[in-house]
Amino acid sequence: MKIFKLVVPCHFGLEAVVKREIYDLGYEITKVEDGKITFEGDEEAICRANIFLRGAERVLLQIGRFKATSFEELFNEIEKLPWEDYIPEDGKFWVKKATSVKSKLFSASDIQSIIKKAMVKRLQKTYKKTWFEETGAEYPVRVSVLKDEFIVSLDTSGEALHKRGYRTMKSLAPIRETMAASLIMLTPWKKDRILVDPFCGSGTFPIEAAMMAANIAPGLNREFTAESWTNIIPRQLWYDTVEEAEEMIDLNVDVDIQGYDIDPDVIKAARSNAKRAGVDKLIHFQQRDVADLHHPKKYGFIITNPPYGERLVEKEQLPSLYKTIGNAFEGLDTWSKFVITSYEDMERYIGRRADKKRKIYNGMIKANFYQFMGPKPPKKR
């Protein structure tokens, strides 16, 4: 059994959530950095991390980590790495992406080119070949450079993990599935408490919540690049992990999850997405304006991503929108409300300071996750 270093990129500000997920899967974390967590695990860990982690963007198999300040140094460091342990003779390999921040080597295309050449040289020596057909499985390489430190990895996921496969129809400014799941996990919401998203868009918050409630693994209905790496991961491990995930599903769970939106077409898209995710029976979607937000139940949760004037509405419309949200919130005085927005005057127009505020990056947009805590429900006798 070989132990690998696995690097899991995630959204900035949400590292603690993914860290907890990795611990819950039973793996040892070795490093926590801004936007990524490194942990150790065997071949099965690669399968389980891809299928079970809700907040991770990818699962990368780290091949090397080193400092380099010149292209000659970079070439030599890459050539030292044991690429033949990972890439077979017919493997297709290339540097899919390189990012460089605050480093002497900053040209992504030059970094990609040098790394590919060094990999070829190493594999030529190992396999005693001058040319590679590259007709076999794909082994995409990803490189991140920060302050001259290189992390060189193979991408086991392929498409980013936020692409669960259920969201083919989107609203205008959708929140990523991985971010929605992470934000839900940041709250104290549990499946026995009602959850409402009054700006549900394509349904991401309600769908991710329903998947959690029903124990549906986020990666269950998609494929991963590493499934074809039979030289590293026996195919049976993927089958076993899928079987483990399927045995955990409970669609008979009793939940009250609701999604509202003012746009009827968007509600239609949300219902279709929920059906593809297998949770349409667990969510009630309804066309409703936030001004009409009210509910007879107490001690519920609102988790939502309202417009913030980036793409959906003009900035001058935001004060009246957030005043309306504030009025609706007042009528739900026992509820806890969680709002992600980049609108800096949010608290002013809602009419209340948040109990907690967490800085989050939604893509390239700097936002805050505002937390307005309601009272705890009385303990059941």
N, C-alpha and C positions, 0 to 999 in steps of 0.2 A: 504494500500500500504506500503510494507516494503522497507526501504532504506538499501542497502548493501554497504560495502566497496569492490570495485573491483580493483584488482591489475593486471596491464598489463605489462608483461615483453616485452622488445624490445631490439634491437641491441644497444650495447654501442656506444655512440656518436650520436645516432639518436633519443634521447628522445624528442627533441624539435618538431620533425615532428609528433610523435604520440600524444604529448601534444596538438598540434594544431588540429589534427584529433578529439580528444576527445571533445575539446571545440566546434568544428564545429558540433558535434552530439548533443550539448546542455547540457553537463554534467559538474559538478563542480569538479575540480581537487583539491585534498587535500594534495598530496605529490609528489615531483619529486625526484627520486634518480637515481644513476647510473644503467642503464639497466632496470628501471621499473618506472611506473607511477601509482599512486593510485587515484581513483576518486570514487564519490558516485553516485549511481543510483538504480532504482527499478528493478523489474523482467524484464521489457521490455528492460532496459539498457543492461542486459546480452545478450539478443537476438541481439540487434542492434550492440553492440560492436563486437560480434563474426562475424556478417555478413558484417558489413561496414568498420571496421578498416583495413587499408591496411598494416600498419607498425608493428602491434602488433603480437607477437609470440603466446600468449595465453590470455585468460581472466580467471583470478582466483578469486574466491569468498572468500575473507578473513574471516576466522572464529576467528582467534586470533593473537595477536602480543604481545610478552612478552620477558623478559630476563630470561635465565636459564643457570646455570653453573655446575649443577650436574644432573644426571639422575633422582634422587628423585624429584628435583625441576621441571624438565621437566614433569615427570609423573603427579605431582600435578597440574601443570598449564594446561595440556591437559585435565585432568579429570574435571576441573572447567568449561570448554567450553560447551555451550549448543548444543551438537551434535544432540540431539533429535529434534531440530528445523529444521535440515537439512536432517538427515538420517532416513528413515522410518524403521519399525521393520524388513522388509524383505530385506533392502538395502544391497548391496555388497560393503564393504568398506575396503580399504587397503591404505598404504602409498606407492604411486607409485614411488616417488623420493624424496630424501633428499640431499641437498648440504650444506656443512659447510665450511666457510672461516674465518680464524683468530678467532676461537672460541675454548673454552675449551672442548666442546663436538664435536668431529670431525669424529667419526665413523658413516658413513651413515647408515649402516645396524643396528647398535645398536639404533640409533635415530628412525629408522623406527619401530623396534620391540617394543621399549618402548611406542611410540605414539599409536601403534595399541592396546597394552595391556590396556593403559589408556582409550582409546575410548571404548573398550569393557566393561571395568568396569563401565563407566558412563552410557552406554546404557543398561547394565544389570540391574542397579538400576531403570532406567526410565521405561523400558519395562517389568520388573519383570521376566526376563528370564536368564537362565544360559548358553544357547547355541543359536547361530544365524545361521539359514540355509543360509542366504545371497543369496537368489534365485531371488531377484528383480533387480531393476535398479542399475547401477554402480555409485559409489561415490568415485572416486580416490582422494587421498589427496596428496598435494605437500607441501614440507617444505623447506624453505631457511633460513640459519643461517648465520648471519654476525656479528662478534664481540659480540657473545653471545646473540644477539637478534633474536628470532624466529618469522618468519611469516608463519602461518599455514593456508592453503587454500584448498578449493575444486576446482578441475580443471573442468571448465565448457566446455572447448573446445574439449578435447580428443586429437586427432591428432593435432600437432602444426599447427597454422594458415597459415604458409607458404605453407602448402600442400593444394593448392587451388583445386586440382583434375584434372588440365589440363596437368600437366607435367609428363607424363608417360615415355617419352623418353628424356634422358638427355645427355648433352655433358660431357666431361671428368671432368671439374671443374666448375660446374654450380654455379651461384650466387643465393642465396635464393630469392624467390619471394617477401618476406617482405622487404628484404634489397633493392632489385631493385626498388620497389615501393617507399620506403623512400628516396632513392637517387634521383629519378626523382622529388619527391616533394620538395627536397632541392634546385633544380634548378628553374630558372624562366620560364621554358618551359610551354607553353600553347598549346592547341590543334590546334590553327591556324598557328603554326610554324612547319616547317619540322623537323623531328627527325630521325637521322641515328645512328645505332649501327654497326660499322665495324667488331666487333668480337662478333656477336650475339649468337653464340653457339646454345643452344636449344630454343632461342628466348625470354628469360625472360624479358629483358628490353623493346623490342618492344611490347610484349604481355601485360605487365603491363601498359605501356603507352596507348595502344589502349583501354584497359579496363577502364582506367581513362577517356579517351576522350569520350567513349560511355556510361559512367556512370554505368558500370557493377560492382556491389558490389563483392568484392573478395571472400566472403564466400557463394555466392548464390548457388553454385552447390556441396555442401558437407554437411556432417552431423556433429553434435556436441553432446558430451556426455550429456549435460544438457537438450537436447530435451526429454529425458525420465524421467526428474525430475518433474513429474506432481504435486508432493507435494509442490514444490517451484514455478515453472513457469507453468501457464496454457498453454496447447498446442496451444490454439488459438493465443497466443502472437507470437509464431514462425510463424504461417501462416500469421498473420498480417504484420510481419516484412519482410517476403519474398515477400508479395504482394507490400509493400512499395518499396522494392528494384526493383522489376520487372517493376513497373510504371515509374521508373526513367531512364530506359534504352533508349538510342537513337542510334540505329545502322545506322541511316541515316546521322550521323555526317560526315563532310567533313574534312578528315585528310590526312597527308602525312607522314607515318611512314615506315621506311625501315630497314631491317636487312641483313647484309652481313656476309658471312663466307667463308673461303677457302675450307672447307670440304663439299662436296656435300651431304654426308649422314647426316651430322649435319643440313644442310639446310632442308633436307627432314623431319627430326625430328621436327624442328622448325615449319614447316608448319602444321604438324599433331597436335602439341601442340596448335597452334593458332586456329585450327579448333575446338578442344575440348573446348577452352576458349570462342568460339563464336565470335572471332574477325579476322578470316582468311581473310575476305573481306576488312579489314581496314589496312592490312600490306602487303608490297611488300618484299618478301625474295628473295635473289639472291646470287649465288656462286660468290664471288669476293675477290681477295687478297687486303689487306689494301694498297699495293703499287698502286693499281688502284683506290684509293678513290678520287673521284672528283664529283662535282655537279654544275649544272648551276644556281641553286637557291641561293639566298643570305640570310643572317641572320638566318641560320639554327642552329640546335643543334646536337652535338654528345654527346651521353652518352654511355659509354662502359666499359667493364671489360676485358682488354687484358691479355694474359698470363703473369705470373710473376715468372716463374721458379720453382714454388712449385711442380707442378705435370705434367705440360704440355710440357714444353721445358727445355732444359739444360740451366743453367745460362749463359754460354758463348755465347749463341745465342741471348740473350736479348739486348745487345748494338745495334746490327744491326737492330733488330726488332723495337726498340724504335726510332732509327734514321729514319727508314722508316715511322713510325707513324708521327714523327716531320715534315718530308718532305710533307706528305699528308696534315697535318694540315696547313702548310704554304699556300697551294693552296686554302684553305677555310678561307681567312683572315677576312671575315665578320661574321664567325660562332663563336658560343660559344662552348667550348669543356669541357667535364667533364669526368674524368678518375679515376676509382678506381683501385689501384694496390699496392702491397707490395714491389715493386721494388724500392729501395731507390735512384738509379741513374736515375730515370725516367726523371727528369727535365734536367739533364745534357745531356742526349742523344736526348731528344726531341728538345733541343736547346732553351728553354724558361722557365723562372721561372713562376710558377703558380701565379695567382692573389690572390688565396686563397687556403688553404690546411686544410683539416679537418681529424682528426684521427678517424678511424673507425676500428672495429673488424669484419672481415669477417669469421665467425666461430671462430676458435682459432688463426687465422692469423691476425697479426696487419697490417693494410693497411692505405693508405691515399686516400682521395677523392680530387683530384686535379681539380681546377676550373680555366679555362682560358676563361675570359669573352670577347666576341666580342662586337662590337658597337651595340647600339640599332637601330632598323630599323626606318626610317623616319616616322613621324606620318601621317596616312592616312587623306586626306582632305575629 
